[in-house]
Amino acid sequence: MKEKVFVAQPIPEVALEVLRAVADVSVYPYMDRQITVDELVDNARRADWLFVLHETNVTAEVINANPNLKGIGAMASAHPNIDMKAANARKLPVVLEDPKATFPGVAPTTADLTMAMLLGLAYRLPESDRYTRGGKFRQEQTMALMGIGCPGKTVGLIGMGKVAVHLVPRIRAFDMHALYTKRTRLPAEREKELGVEWTPDLADLLKRSDFVCVACDYNASTHKLIGKRELDLMKPQAYLINTARGRIVDEPELIRALQEKRIAGAGLDVYWNEPPLTQDPFVPEELRKLDNVILAPHNGGATWDVRGRKAKSVAQGLVQLMKGERPAALLNPEIYAKG
């Protein structure tokens, strides 16, 4: 009989084809919600292998639900939401994405999404869409939807990591100036190559920017990095875009700033209430009601190419495990140590 694989959320067909070649595969059918722990426990009892996404909550209860569970594939490059203590105790191999197969990952697509949000805000596309659908089309006679546009504007980048580096050439292609702040300044040669200006002062960046893009990692030092004080430093006609992590921004303060029109608008792909910090993700109703905000469901890497390569590499890793091989992207090779 074939091995049984349970996939905790729909994934691209290119990955399912890899799994179906060697196993019986069942897939959680819902794309509009995340699988619950109870549902995952129930399905784990009937599976030899689990295929989960980065934020899927694989608890000790899930891992121990089936004494015959053989391993887990996680669509993640690092730190999946898996109880590794429980997995290691069971000597269950956990395989991640193969970086060689998934390079360059989600950074370019997240940069694309950030740029799409910037353009949408600059030309007020969501509002224009609603305006036109509402039968108010008056072509160029209206002043109702004037935007700030792009040429000559300044984009402030908080951070200069993988996403920001991909974002800079997109910014410059629209005749905008790229300003960045980062604790460790880039070498002068690299700044010249990218065409960016550094400022050591976040406040300076906020005051000067027409678009502020959050592009830094989330950690203790960046928790609520953008709060009331920082939002008040921004120009009233400026926009905030966050495609990094939700808790870098104080969400209630952002909502108030938007409601009071202290800033012009925002583009958000990430939110305060998201896994793994919460297992019940949601976007506040106050945000959903605002016309001057573009909202996306943490969708920065959602292209067929990127998701396909990521899912396929995990599927290939699982198949290697089924064949008794050790994948290159094995998270816990120590389980194979003698004794």
URMOMO-V857456 format. One record per residue. RES is the residue in one small letter. NEAR is the number of other ideal C-beta (glycine too) atoms within 8 Angstrom. Layout:
BEGIN
[[RES/NEAR] [RES/NEAR]]
END
This chain:
BEGIN
[[m/1] [k/6] [e/10] [k/12] [v/15] [f/15] [v/13] [a/12] [q/13] [p/8] [i/11] [p/10] [e/5] [v/9] [a/13] [l/13] [e/8] [v/11] [l/15] [r/9] [a/7] [v/8] [a/14] [d/8] [v/11] [s/9] [v/10] [y/11] [p/4] [y/8] [m/4] [d/3] [r/4] [q/9] [i/10] [t/7] [v/10] [d/6] [e/9] [l/16] [v/11] [d/9] [n/12] [a/14] [r/8] [r/8] [a/13] [d/9] [w/17] [l/15] [f/15] [v/14] [l/9] [h/8] [e/9] [t/14] [n/11] [v/15] [t/9] [a/8] [e/8] [v/14] [i/16] [n/9] [a/10] [n/9] [p/4] [n/5] [l/15] [k/9] [g/12] [i/16] [g/16] [a/16] [m/12] [a/10] [s/7] [a/5] [h/4] [p/13] [n/10] [i/11] [d/10] [m/9] [k/7] [a/11] [a/14] [n/11] [a/6] [r/9] [k/6] [l/12] [p/12] [v/15] [v/16] [l/15] [e/12] [d/12] [p/9] [k/6] [a/10] [t/12] [f/6] [p/5] [g/11] [v/8] [a/11] [p/8] [t/12] [t/14] [a/13] [d/9] [l/13] [t/17] [m/11] [a/8] [m/14] [l/16] [l/11] [g/12] [l/17] [a/13] [y/9] [r/11] [l/9] [p/10] [e/10] [s/10] [d/8] [r/9] [y/11] [t/9] [r/6] [g/6] [g/5] [k/8] [f/6] [r/5] [q/5] [e/3] [q/4] [t/8] [m/4] [a/6] [l/9] [m/5] [g/8] [i/7] [g/7] [c/10] [p/7] [g/6] [k/12] [t/11] [v/15] [g/14] [l/15] [i/14] [g/14] [m/10] [g/9] [k/8] [v/14] [a/14] [v/10] [h/12] [l/14] [v/13] [p/8] [r/11] [i/13] [r/10] [a/6] [f/9] [d/7] [m/13] [h/9] [a/14] [l/15] [y/15] [t/14] [k/10] [r/2] [t/4] [r/7] [l/11] [p/6] [a/6] [e/6] [r/8] [e/13] [k/7] [e/6] [l/11] [g/8] [v/12] [e/8] [w/11] [t/10] [p/6] [d/7] [l/9] [a/8] [d/10] [l/15] [l/12] [k/9] [r/9] [s/14] [d/10] [f/15] [v/15] [c/15] [v/15] [a/14] [c/12] [d/8] [y/9] [n/6] [a/4] [s/5] [t/10] [h/9] [k/8] [l/13] [i/14] [g/10] [k/9] [r/6] [e/12] [l/14] [d/8] [l/8] [m/14] [k/8] [p/8] [q/6] [a/12] [y/14] [l/15] [i/15] [n/16] [t/15] [a/12] [r/9] [g/12] [r/9] [i/14] [v/15] [d/9] [e/11] [p/6] [e/11] [l/13] [i/12] [r/10] [a/12] [l/15] [q/8] [e/6] [k/8] [r/10] [i/14] [a/10] [g/11] [a/14] [g/17] [l/13] [d/14] [v/10] [y/13] [w/8] [n/10] [e/11] [p/10] [p/7] [l/6] [t/8] [q/9] [d/5] [p/9] [f/6] [v/7] [p/10] [e/5] [e/8] [l/14] [r/8] [k/5] [l/10] [d/6] [n/9] [v/12] [i/11] [l/8] [a/11] [p/5] [h/8] [n/8] [g/12] [g/11] [a/7] [t/7] [w/6] [d/6] [v/13] [r/12] [g/11] [r/10] [k/13] [a/13] [k/13] [s/13] [v/16] [a/14] [q/12] [g/15] [l/15] [v/13] [q/11] [l/16] [m/11] [k/6] [g/4] [e/6] [r/8] [p/11] [a/5] [a/11] [l/12] [l/11] [n/10] [p/7] [e/6] [i/9] [y/5] [a/5] [k/2] [g/2]]
END
